[in-house]
């Protein structure tokens, strides 16, 4: 069994963060391990508090996995503080871990900051060169590139800017755009691929970014090509949103129990 690692924050509501990642890994048939770098108190209505895990404990988790359970692929999510970003980047480099999916989590759906302002530039400097794929939404892409990202053409340009910053590929997420159709764009040195699907009218969108990056990570851990891993992950998330159980009084979680796409024929 292949191992997939998530380095991220804990979501007490269970819909995002490490909890969503591990549920997604399970559905794709990979063994999930985790390094928790922050703890949040949150539910579907918002984040009430967030606290970073001490550096020594984060370093201990990373070391323990490196010694015994090295991943076939990994992702990063909420990294909280600049010092933790540096620590995580150092561990990824020194252990030679990859492929890495960088989900640059910065602000929650409810508007709570999940990454300190001084850490934003550290993320942009250290992690894209290590990443096989970066998966920003519009706001995160704007912060990382210093550009206005508001439509498909500006998404394409921001994706190219992140390639220029060292990322091997970028998946620009268009869920925050208006309209009845969602366009996500895979930007790679070989060109761009647009993935389009109808928008589902729902408030059950908590954890979509975490789930998407986890599903891509699982696909890469299973040895799937990047384009296939992205397409499979987008399909999984779309169906998980459609099947959402309607829990909570705010932005509810997806249904991570939907079946993962089967591996492509050999």
ABEGO torsion letter per residue (X at the ends): XBBBBBBBBBBAAGABEAAAAAAAAAAAGBBBBBBBABBBBBBAAEBABBBBBBAAAAAAAAAAAAAABBBABBBBBBAGBAAAAAAAAAAAAAAGBOBBBBBBBABBAAGBBABBAAAAAAAAAAAAAABABBBBBAAAAAAAAGBBBABAAAAAAAAAAAAAAGBABBBBBAAABBEABBBBBBBBAAEBBBBBBBBBBBABABGAAAAAAAAAAAAAAAGBBAAAAAAAAAAAAAAAAAABAGBEABBBBBBAABBBBBBBBX
